[in-house]
Amino acid sequence: MSVTYTKINPREILKRKLLESRRVVGLDGKVHMCEGQAFREHTCKGGLHMNEVFITRKKVQGVKPASARMHIITDERNCAIVCQAFHWDLGHSTAFRLWFKGIQEDRYSSSSIDEYLSGAWSKLE
């Protein structure tokens, strides 16, 4: 009997991990899976998405090989879980990035976030 293994995209692995572990208390006082609820109260629509916040896929388009691009953006310090509506409306806004940086510094420490950002930017140069 042979076993077939399917290679799972590293981005999908991280999204699954974050979906299991991240919850936020929204501005309405309720627990939500959409991290955008803690930034701005809204009606969640669509599925949940993993949103690259600081280093986006667009910013790493020229990085080769593709595995290096994936390594830069698929870091849990870079990613938020948000609903589709929030992702399209505010997910890439400067205000959300600044707010999310503070949230991530509370989760991981400011030195960890700075280390990630400086390391990622050095790979892009």
Secondary structure as UniProt FT lines:
FT   HELIX           10..21
FT   STRAND          24..25
FT   TURN            27..28
FT   STRAND          31..32
FT   HELIX           35..38
FT   STRAND          48..52
FT   HELIX           58..60
FT   TURN            61..62
FT   HELIX           66..73
FT   HELIX           76..78
FT   STRAND          79..83
FT   HELIX           84..89
FT   TURN            90..92
FT   HELIX           94..108
FT   HELIX           110..124
//
